[in-house]
């Protein structure tokens, strides 16, 4: 590879590193940031050179459609074509040079994928064993599906002064005491929380998500039970616990695919790293 080709590929890697590491074009980097980007790009270039010189690189080609799609995805990150060309020009690159450097990078990726394909297949036994020996990774906290009705306290509004707000929430509580099934209707009519449109539905709640006053009451309710009036910094609430999902481990059936994918990714990475280390 000529010095010019090397310079082009390193400039491409500097531009990519600046975007991925700092979210900036190279022109916007500080001197320290630019120095780091250049150092990382040079290291990346050397590693890619070893990969491309390896026996595994033989017969590895990148389909034109892959290059076109990758270039289109990169162009889409810019506000317009002019901004894309300006960023390239700021790094001493033409669109043609950028495309050639991109092909080089995609070829490196394809070689690494070829190497990773040698990794051992993940069996169902592998998945079962990982789940059994790492149950702590699949634990879930207690979850409560909750609804509430809120009447806010605001002394600047007559009907929301403390006494008036308390009277209003007590009237709602009295109606619910007579007919608890009216909760969603009462929430829609009287709650001053945006959740009113969904019958006061707060959704699935875990500890630490609500005001402490509300959380303490909600997590003491039985399924289907209504709370007494509770005060928070927002105002007065009435809570209902619709469903309790006990704490425990997520069933293996729900995470099997995720575990298999994680193990496969790990094995592929280990295989690639061992191969790269052997390259020297």
DOBAKOL-110046 format. One record per residue (C-alpha): residue in one letter; x, y, z. Coordinates in Angstrom, 3 decimals, decimal comma, m for minus. Layout:
residues N
+----+----------+----------+----------+
| aa |        x |        y |        z |
+----+----------+----------+----------+
|  A |        X |        Y |        Z |
...
+----+----------+----------+----------+
//
This chain:
residues 280
+----+----------+----------+----------+
| aa |        x |        y |        z |
+----+----------+----------+----------+
|  X |    0,000 |    0,000 |    0,000 |
|  X |    1,352 |    3,424 |   m0,973 |
|  X |    1,835 |    6,227 |    1,538 |
|  X |   m1,053 |    8,091 |   m0,064 |
|  X |   m3,377 |    5,121 |    0,373 |
|  X |   m2,220 |    4,750 |    3,971 |
|  X |   m2,876 |    8,431 |    4,655 |
|  X |   m6,375 |    8,154 |    3,142 |
|  X |   m7,285 |    5,134 |    5,259 |
|  X |   m5,912 |    6,695 |    8,439 |
|  X |   m7,822 |    9,925 |    7,711 |
|  X |  m10,994 |    7,842 |    7,314 |
|  X |  m10,367 |    6,159 |   10,666 |
|  X |   m9,683 |    9,507 |   12,357 |
|  X |  m13,013 |   10,825 |   11,054 |
|  X |  m14,836 |    7,700 |   12,224 |
|  X |  m13,160 |    7,786 |   15,645 |
|  X |  m14,020 |   11,469 |   16,126 |
|  X |  m17,672 |   10,751 |   15,392 |
|  X |  m17,945 |    7,606 |   17,513 |
|  X |  m15,859 |    8,798 |   20,455 |
|  X |  m16,830 |   12,461 |   20,676 |
|  X |  m19,828 |   12,887 |   18,377 |
|  X |  m17,920 |   15,621 |   16,525 |
|  X |  m16,254 |   16,241 |   13,210 |
|  X |  m12,461 |   16,369 |   13,413 |
|  X |  m12,504 |   20,157 |   12,887 |
|  X |  m14,443 |   20,530 |   16,147 |
|  X |  m12,040 |   18,461 |   18,260 |
|  X |   m9,737 |   20,011 |   20,791 |
|  X |   m6,016 |   19,393 |   20,302 |
|  X |   m6,084 |   16,712 |   23,013 |
|  X |   m9,129 |   15,026 |   21,487 |
|  X |   m7,597 |   15,114 |   18,009 |
|  X |   m4,359 |   13,620 |   19,315 |
|  X |   m6,261 |   10,758 |   20,930 |
|  X |   m8,343 |   10,169 |   17,797 |
|  X |   m5,226 |   10,052 |   15,638 |
|  X |   m3,496 |    7,671 |   18,050 |
|  X |   m6,469 |    5,295 |   18,106 |
|  X |   m6,857 |    5,500 |   14,325 |
|  X |   m3,189 |    4,612 |   13,774 |
|  X |   m3,524 |    1,627 |   16,110 |
|  X |   m6,702 |    0,513 |   14,330 |
|  X |   m5,015 |    0,839 |   10,929 |
|  X |   m2,113 |   m1,368 |   12,005 |
|  X |   m4,465 |   m4,041 |   13,331 |
|  X |   m6,553 |   m3,962 |   10,151 |
|  X |   m3,389 |   m4,296 |    8,059 |
|  X |   m2,516 |   m7,519 |    9,890 |
|  X |   m6,050 |   m8,827 |    9,407 |
|  X |   m6,003 |   m8,083 |    5,672 |
|  X |   m2,606 |   m9,814 |    5,317 |
|  X |   m3,823 |  m12,998 |    7,041 |
|  X |   m4,601 |  m16,260 |    5,187 |
|  X |   m8,248 |  m15,859 |    6,243 |
|  X |   m8,466 |  m12,734 |    4,089 |
|  X |   m8,192 |  m14,762 |    0,896 |
|  X |  m11,361 |  m14,847 |   m1,191 |
|  X |  m13,198 |  m12,449 |    1,176 |
|  X |  m15,044 |   m9,840 |   m0,864 |
|  X |  m17,710 |   m7,284 |    0,003 |
|  X |  m20,838 |   m7,246 |   m2,180 |
|  X |  m21,474 |   m3,920 |   m3,903 |
|  X |  m24,971 |   m3,770 |   m2,395 |
|  X |  m23,439 |   m3,879 |    1,093 |
|  X |  m21,153 |   m0,961 |    0,274 |
|  X |  m23,982 |    1,082 |   m1,227 |
|  X |  m26,199 |    0,470 |    1,824 |
|  X |  m23,397 |    1,341 |    4,260 |
|  X |  m22,558 |    4,550 |    2,399 |
|  X |  m26,231 |    5,553 |    2,297 |
|  X |  m26,561 |    4,966 |    6,053 |
|  X |  m23,525 |    7,186 |    6,717 |
|  X |  m24,803 |    9,932 |    4,398 |
|  X |  m28,130 |    9,895 |    6,265 |
|  X |  m26,371 |   11,023 |    9,460 |
|  X |  m25,698 |   14,420 |    7,881 |
|  X |  m28,229 |   17,204 |    7,439 |
|  X |  m27,574 |   17,300 |    3,685 |
|  X |  m25,131 |   16,252 |    0,983 |
|  X |  m23,202 |   19,505 |    1,319 |
|  X |  m22,510 |   18,855 |    5,016 |
|  X |  m21,306 |   15,341 |    4,163 |
|  X |  m18,877 |   16,620 |    1,505 |
|  X |  m17,670 |   19,399 |    3,817 |
|  X |  m16,881 |   16,918 |    6,591 |
|  X |  m14,924 |   14,743 |    4,185 |
|  X |  m13,055 |   17,731 |    2,762 |
|  X |  m12,131 |   18,810 |    6,287 |
|  X |  m10,287 |   15,500 |    6,599 |
|  X |   m8,665 |   15,695 |    3,181 |
|  X |  m10,983 |   13,054 |    1,714 |
|  X |  m13,010 |   12,884 |   m1,482 |
|  X |  m16,182 |   10,803 |   m1,676 |
|  X |  m14,313 |    8,264 |   m3,797 |
|  X |  m11,503 |    7,940 |   m1,272 |
|  X |  m14,001 |    7,657 |    1,557 |
|  X |  m15,843 |    4,880 |   m0,287 |
|  X |  m12,576 |    2,975 |   m0,862 |
|  X |  m11,688 |    3,227 |    2,832 |
|  X |  m15,193 |    2,071 |    3,722 |
|  X |  m14,793 |   m0,995 |    1,490 |
|  X |  m11,558 |   m1,780 |    3,321 |
|  X |  m13,307 |   m1,561 |    6,682 |
|  X |  m16,211 |   m3,730 |    5,522 |
|  X |  m13,747 |   m6,330 |    4,253 |
|  X |  m12,064 |   m6,374 |    7,676 |
|  X |  m15,489 |   m6,905 |    9,277 |
|  X |  m16,220 |   m9,760 |    6,886 |
|  X |  m12,913 |  m11,456 |    7,743 |
|  X |  m13,663 |  m11,172 |   11,457 |
|  X |  m17,102 |  m12,673 |   10,845 |
|  X |  m15,434 |  m15,536 |    8,972 |
|  X |  m13,144 |  m16,143 |   11,956 |
|  X |  m16,048 |  m15,902 |   14,418 |
|  X |  m17,964 |  m18,563 |   12,487 |
|  X |  m15,440 |  m21,099 |   13,827 |
|  X |  m16,751 |  m20,656 |   17,381 |
|  X |  m18,571 |  m23,592 |   18,959 |
|  X |  m22,328 |  m23,692 |   18,554 |
|  X |  m24,360 |  m22,886 |   21,666 |
|  X |  m26,434 |  m25,926 |   22,673 |
|  X |  m29,631 |  m26,024 |   24,681 |
|  X |  m27,632 |  m27,604 |   27,510 |
|  X |  m25,293 |  m24,603 |   27,457 |
|  X |  m28,281 |  m22,298 |   27,823 |
|  X |  m29,793 |  m24,379 |   30,641 |
|  X |  m26,534 |  m24,468 |   32,587 |
|  X |  m25,891 |  m20,744 |   32,237 |
|  X |  m29,396 |  m19,977 |   33,496 |
|  X |  m29,110 |  m22,316 |   36,482 |
|  X |  m25,702 |  m21,000 |   37,558 |
|  X |  m26,578 |  m17,305 |   37,040 |
|  X |  m30,088 |  m17,088 |   38,475 |
|  X |  m29,243 |  m13,725 |   40,076 |
|  X |  m29,080 |  m12,224 |   36,591 |
|  X |  m32,684 |  m13,210 |   35,949 |
|  X |  m34,278 |  m12,113 |   39,200 |
|  X |  m37,121 |   m9,625 |   39,017 |
|  X |  m38,506 |   m7,467 |   41,805 |
|  X |  m42,097 |   m7,486 |   42,962 |
|  X |  m44,261 |   m5,585 |   40,492 |
|  X |  m47,631 |   m4,039 |   41,223 |
|  X |  m50,064 |   m2,848 |   38,583 |
|  X |  m51,592 |    0,287 |   40,054 |
|  X |  m54,128 |    3,011 |   39,430 |
|  X |  m54,642 |    6,273 |   41,254 |
|  X |  m56,886 |    9,294 |   41,485 |
|  X |  m55,185 |   12,611 |   42,208 |
|  X |  m56,609 |   15,885 |   43,447 |
|  X |  m53,837 |   18,465 |   43,528 |
|  X |  m53,241 |   21,049 |   46,226 |
|  X |  m52,765 |   24,590 |   44,941 |
|  X |  m53,660 |   27,476 |   47,220 |
|  X |  m53,722 |   29,832 |   44,219 |
|  X |  m56,839 |   28,053 |   42,898 |
|  X |  m59,909 |   28,179 |   45,184 |
|  X |  m61,167 |   24,673 |   44,381 |
|  X |  m57,673 |   23,263 |   44,935 |
|  X |  m56,882 |   24,845 |   48,276 |
|  X |  m56,002 |   22,268 |   50,924 |
|  X |  m59,438 |   22,147 |   52,566 |
|  X |  m61,336 |   22,152 |   49,262 |
|  X |  m59,037 |   19,495 |   47,761 |
|  X |  m59,409 |   17,313 |   50,842 |
|  X |  m63,183 |   17,600 |   50,687 |
|  X |  m63,195 |   16,623 |   47,009 |
|  X |  m60,991 |   13,556 |   47,504 |
|  X |  m63,048 |   12,488 |   50,545 |
|  X |  m66,218 |   12,663 |   48,439 |
|  X |  m64,582 |   10,482 |   45,784 |
|  X |  m63,427 |    8,044 |   48,470 |
|  X |  m66,976 |    7,850 |   49,844 |
|  X |  m68,397 |    7,033 |   46,405 |
|  X |  m65,764 |    4,327 |   45,921 |
|  X |  m66,495 |    2,878 |   49,360 |
|  X |  m70,087 |    2,358 |   48,211 |
|  X |  m69,106 |    1,017 |   44,780 |
|  X |  m65,391 |    0,212 |   44,230 |
|  X |  m66,100 |   m0,742 |   40,615 |
|  X |  m66,493 |    2,956 |   39,796 |
|  X |  m62,766 |    3,628 |   40,252 |
|  X |  m61,907 |    4,065 |   36,569 |
|  X |  m64,984 |    6,209 |   35,960 |
|  X |  m64,138 |    8,414 |   38,949 |
|  X |  m60,532 |    8,714 |   37,782 |
|  X |  m61,664 |    9,823 |   34,337 |
|  X |  m64,055 |   12,402 |   35,800 |
|  X |  m62,084 |   13,786 |   38,716 |
|  X |  m58,373 |   12,877 |   38,639 |
|  X |  m56,007 |   15,748 |   37,834 |
|  X |  m53,250 |   13,463 |   36,611 |
|  X |  m52,758 |   12,776 |   32,882 |
|  X |  m53,394 |    9,107 |   33,695 |
|  X |  m57,067 |   10,027 |   34,127 |
|  X |  m57,590 |    9,287 |   30,425 |
|  X |  m56,574 |    5,667 |   31,099 |
|  X |  m58,754 |    5,315 |   34,170 |
|  X |  m55,901 |    6,366 |   36,441 |
|  X |  m53,578 |    3,604 |   35,245 |
|  X |  m50,015 |    4,068 |   36,522 |
|  X |  m48,949 |    0,774 |   34,956 |
|  X |  m46,518 |   m1,743 |   36,397 |
|  X |  m44,710 |   m0,212 |   39,357 |
|  X |  m41,582 |   m1,438 |   41,135 |
|  X |  m40,176 |   m0,112 |   44,388 |
|  X |  m38,430 |    3,231 |   44,076 |
|  X |  m40,614 |    4,640 |   41,293 |
|  X |  m43,279 |    6,480 |   43,301 |
|  X |  m43,224 |    9,091 |   46,032 |
|  X |  m42,291 |    7,304 |   49,287 |
|  X |  m45,703 |    8,029 |   50,815 |
|  X |  m47,471 |    6,390 |   47,884 |
|  X |  m45,079 |    3,476 |   47,608 |
|  X |  m45,468 |    2,522 |   51,261 |
|  X |  m49,241 |    2,388 |   50,885 |
|  X |  m49,327 |    0,674 |   47,478 |
|  X |  m47,005 |   m2,147 |   48,522 |
|  X |  m49,119 |   m2,825 |   51,611 |
|  X |  m52,354 |   m3,270 |   49,633 |
|  X |  m53,856 |   m6,623 |   48,740 |
|  X |  m54,698 |   m7,317 |   45,111 |
|  X |  m57,846 |   m5,378 |   44,201 |
|  X |  m57,764 |   m3,314 |   47,414 |
|  X |  m58,309 |    0,461 |   47,568 |
|  X |  m56,166 |    2,685 |   49,742 |
|  X |  m57,343 |    5,372 |   52,136 |
|  X |  m56,582 |    8,949 |   51,098 |
|  X |  m52,807 |    9,463 |   50,887 |
|  X |  m51,020 |   12,803 |   50,669 |
|  X |  m47,885 |   13,438 |   48,605 |
|  X |  m46,199 |   16,655 |   47,523 |
|  X |  m48,558 |   16,682 |   44,523 |
|  X |  m51,768 |   16,474 |   46,508 |
|  X |  m54,229 |   13,836 |   47,681 |
|  X |  m54,387 |   10,359 |   46,149 |
|  X |  m56,484 |    7,225 |   46,255 |
|  X |  m54,639 |    4,125 |   45,044 |
|  X |  m55,844 |    0,767 |   43,790 |
|  X |  m53,646 |   m2,292 |   43,402 |
|  X |  m54,933 |   m4,205 |   40,374 |
|  X |  m52,376 |   m7,013 |   40,269 |
|  X |  m49,367 |   m8,288 |   42,214 |
|  X |  m46,534 |  m10,045 |   40,400 |
|  X |  m44,319 |  m11,575 |   43,109 |
|  X |  m40,563 |  m11,223 |   43,051 |
|  X |  m38,718 |  m14,178 |   41,622 |
|  X |  m36,707 |  m15,451 |   38,692 |
|  X |  m37,819 |  m14,757 |   35,140 |
|  X |  m38,763 |  m18,181 |   33,657 |
|  X |  m36,113 |  m19,674 |   31,396 |
|  X |  m38,619 |  m19,906 |   28,557 |
|  X |  m38,836 |  m16,104 |   28,495 |
|  X |  m35,076 |  m15,541 |   28,299 |
|  X |  m33,846 |  m18,629 |   26,450 |
|  X |  m33,341 |  m16,823 |   23,135 |
|  X |  m31,636 |  m13,897 |   24,844 |
|  X |  m29,239 |  m16,197 |   26,737 |
|  X |  m28,443 |  m18,169 |   23,586 |
|  X |  m27,663 |  m14,981 |   21,695 |
|  X |  m25,506 |  m13,645 |   24,553 |
|  X |  m23,501 |  m16,882 |   24,770 |
|  X |  m23,046 |  m17,017 |   21,000 |
|  X |  m21,853 |  m13,404 |   20,924 |
|  X |  m19,418 |  m14,094 |   23,757 |
|  X |  m18,005 |  m17,177 |   22,046 |
|  X |  m17,613 |  m15,333 |   18,759 |
|  X |  m15,784 |  m12,496 |   20,510 |
|  X |  m13,466 |  m14,913 |   22,351 |
|  X |  m12,704 |  m16,683 |   19,081 |
|  X |  m11,936 |  m13,383 |   17,340 |
|  X |   m9,761 |  m12,106 |   20,191 |
|  X |   m7,735 |  m15,322 |   20,302 |
|  X |   m7,191 |  m15,142 |   16,544 |
|  X |   m6,164 |  m11,470 |   16,697 |
|  X |   m3,731 |  m12,218 |   19,498 |
|  X |   m2,166 |  m14,970 |   17,417 |
|  X |   m1,630 |  m12,502 |   14,563 |
|  X |    0,858 |  m10,671 |   16,791 |
+----+----------+----------+----------+
//
